[in-house]
Amino acid sequence: MKTKLTLCLLLLAMSLPLLAQKTTVSGYVRDAETGETLIGATVLVQETSTGTTTNEYGFFSLSLEPAVYTLTASYLGYDNQEIPADISVSNLKIDFEIAPAGTQLVEVVVTAEEEDRNVSDVQMSVEQLDMKTIQKIPALLGEVDVIRSIQLLPGVTTVGEGAAGFNVRGGSIDQNLVILDEAPVYNSSHLFGFFSVFNPDAVKNVKLYKGGIPARYGGRLSSILDVRMKEGNSKKLNVNGGIGTIFSRLSVEAPIVKDKASFLVAGRRSYIDVLAAPFLGDDLTDTKLYFYDLTAKANARVGEDDQFFLSGYLGRDVFQFGPGAGFDWGNQTATFRWNHIFNDKLFSNLTVYYSNYDYQINFGEDDEDTFDWSAKIINLSAKPEFSYFISPDNILRFGGQTIGYEFQPANAVAVNVGETIDISISKQDALENGVFVENEVTLWDKLKLNYGLRLSHFAYLGGRNVYTFGEPEEVGLEAPLTDVEFVEEGEIVKDWFNLEPRASLQYQLNDNSSVKASYNRMAQYIHLLSNTTASIPLDIWTPSTNNIAPQIADQVALGYFRNFSDNKYEFSAETYYKSFDNIIDYVDGADLILNELVEGQTLRGVGRAYGLELMLKKTEGRFSGWVNYTLSKTERRVAGINNGEWYDSRFDQPHNLNVTAFYELSPRATLSGTFVYNSGTPTTLPSSGFYQQGFYIPNNDSDARNNYRVPDYHRLDVSLTLDPNPEKANKRWQGTWVFGVYNLYARRNPFTIYGSQQEERALPGQTIDAEAIRFSVVGSIIPSISYNFTFK
Amino acid sequence: MKVYIIPFILFAFLLTNCEDPIDVPSPFEESTVVVDAWLTNTEEVQTIRLNESVDYFAGGESPAISGATITVCRNDGEACFSFAEAAAGVYLWQPQTGETLGSPGDEFELSIATEGRRFSALTQLRRTAIIDSISLEFEEESLRRDEGFYPQVYARDLPGQGDTYWLKAWKNDTLLNRTSELTISYDGTFSAGTNIDGGYFLPPLREIEPLNDDGEPVPFLAGDSLYVEVHSISNIAFNFLEIAERQIENTGLFASPIANARGNIRDEESGELILGIFNVAEVASASILVE
């Protein structure tokens, strides 16, 4: 089925050139200093005022009437480059190498994109941050952080400080597809949620799709966070590093063959344990707490038409409590990519990736009593994609993807008084396939359309016991097991097909304003089983099974985009409405870990989210930054929870205001500030208490869910970045100091409010006191200093 | 599962200075009837308490419900036992010498009549685990524990799936009744669904670790005594205590949604569950003196 469709699409693409009587100029746009390809750089044809932007690999293609033209490549923060192009007779290849704009002004680049792309691009609900911006945002403990930075964008929230992941337009954290060079990263946090796993030294570009998601992406309901790694400097050796409060970092990038092949290796490690070691006693020598990550990439250009990339990531958090207890977790990814230019108009990319998230826990001081437990999610995927540049106004993309999954919910072996007990949960296999076609066209000069269709298929495979559950005694209670059947390996237990239409439309009102609309349907086949306020690293992923249906979401969004003062200011207003089907919730007291019958403890419900996002950006000048405000609502309805009525989701935040500002005090010094204001998230407080055998047990009499809001959250952070003296720009060693203060006015922002009981032991017959406790993750002001260097 | 919490507790410990009391509006509306009917088939006095629930955060004494008629009947009326009110809200049944409520396998019905309402519940007396021995292991000082003895109760689950137990311990006659000292087990493990059966209680279920007011473990030293009982409880009672334990200290970053401990006593008219639970347990016991 799938191969046939791909073949048809391919044939369609091949036949199209016959229709066009044009010649083509194509090539790459690269950074002149590092050789890195530039994503989203603009290539303009001066004579016709038409143009295009480079794709994710820095490639562009323009098909024009045969003539002699002058092309200009531009990219914000870079000098323009003009190259004449004679395509009057035949096709031509041009590679631009543009240089970063003079270092006299260390200007913060708020978005690295075509100056009016905000208005003119068909894509809406997308946020792009480049690393230069992320690096200037005041960060917790001075650690530059991709995930924390995107939380400053409209429509992106978190359930609380220190919680793993992020929520986009009412979606839970597992509804974000976080991809690093196309390989999914299943847990994007170090230390439970305080720091993200992406090493800023290795990241080139971060793009977040919140809506209007193009057909080439699939698999999650709410967003795609596309993180692209740097390729490595192909011109000369470059060493970057830094000493921060938490991490020390070092990265090396260099050409292997100048302009042809290069590599990048970047590592980080926390070092609190190293610093603390001398202060700990001998009996604590086996106590460890550290986390690290290693990112590497190599690429090679072979001839004019092929480029190969190999990239990998390895990260781990390690906790060791004496010799008898250990806990560690981490992600591993590996990506191989092959860019091939079939002809001047047909660009292809083949990605093959491997991704693995696993954790391990060990207990036991002797061989008689041990407990070894691990869990994993592994996937292997191949993903061919083709871009066919029919004309500057018409691009066709098509491709497919196949993903093989292996879930190992628990490999757990206990040795109990010498007896070995295996409480493992059998692995689950699944296969996901998708094909898509996507067409971006401009009609009547003013209307741009990107419409597409994705067909996805998911099969839950055998090789294990398959459970059937009956109706629960009451709605909202655990479903009883009624049948167990072993299904042979490779056999399909259950499978689903979903058609996912996608469309975006942009209408240019005048030179500096436009309206856009979009619709997308997304299907999600794998789910994170998580029932805690903040996700824990032990939460496991599960495929859709005969008892857990795929989640589906539909979203419509409408926006108005307007730029002022020669694109210095960008304004946008977007509204969205999103509905969710088959979202997963859990019965009271569900046990999600080490539970073979966990499917019987899941509940199924619906959700809805809607909101208004306002954003004003100033993109250039000594003073730059953005202000955004989001008004939103996120609700769920699940039979068995909140008496079956709609309730606010745990991460619902009606008001959300972010202000991020940068001010250049001098060519060297930049002052940055962030102010965040959120409505408090809802939680549930018990109403009554009762005694049983001396225990004082809280009870929620009305069964209401999320009936109380924790106080509002607000915080101000500032930082001062001292870049190297521009007069010494030619020195090989360049140092940057960053002084930061997080939570400047030391507000004790509550993460949540909960009930807690007295610490004193109650004697039989005595009453027990309970009180409401405000729990703050960051209770005071946190200063930091970090030093970063570049050696070139 | 209990063991996996440990790293989080340690991590949470790093953050505990970020906790402080706050006043919240109470969602409490009205008191309801609470029945505390945890009985055993021993020859001791059996107690059932009838009270009203209170505002959770306001706390205080639970008002007693007096004047109720309470009976427990075995196997469809084969034998009935009346509980007489001895103090306000406290109803007792005093067995004669050699008399007990029944034996494993027997079914019991609780009937309560008070202020024009009738409540009833059914339960089955289940068999309890066998306590083989209590070991005393001396431990050197470590990160978490002071030097001293940490006893382990080698209780063995009976063959057959679905046995649930409550292990109670007294150190020097003080009942270890903190929530974090509550030990319940499903077939010797932490929860249902493992297919493990007939083994010794897994660590840390079998470890007796009294805590002081700061939540630190206190070792047993020479002269200390330990008395333990393993009560057989119904699966409903197991789930009840499991949820209660989690809800009493449901704190921090990784709190789970609120859930109610669900009992088995219903209002006969409305069919609604009321607060509290009825369980009849068989009891195994053992004791040791540290020398």
Interface residues (C-beta under 8 A of the other chain):
Chain A: G160 G162 A163 F192 G193 D283 L284 T287 F319 F321 G322 A325 F327 I361 F363 D369 F371 A414 N416 V417 E419 I421 I423 N531 T532 T533 A534 I536 L538 Y586 D588 G589 D591 I593 L594 N595 E596 L597 V598 R650 T684 L685 P686 S687 S688 G689 F690 Y691 Q692 Q693 G694 F695 Y696 I697 P698 N699 N700 D701 S702 D703 A704 R705 N707 Y708 R748 P750 F751 T752 I753 Y754 G755 S756 Q757 E759 E760 R761 A762 P764 T767 I768 D769 A770 E771 A772 I773 R774 F775 S776 V777 V778 G779
Chain B: M1 V3 Y4 I6 P7 F8 L10 F11 L15 N17 C18 E19 D20 P21 I22 D23 V24 P25 S26 P27 F28 E29 E30 S31 T32 V34 D36 W38 R49 N51 S53 V54 D55 Y56 F57 G59 G60 E61 S62 E140 E141 S142 L143 R144 Y154 T174 L175 N177 R178 T179 L182 T189 F190 S191 A192 G193 T194 N195 I196 G199 Y200 L202 P203 D213 D214 G215 N239 F240 E242 I243 A244 R246 Q247 I248 E249 N250 T251 G252 L253 F254 A255 S256 P257 I258 A259 N260 A261 R262 L275 G276 I277
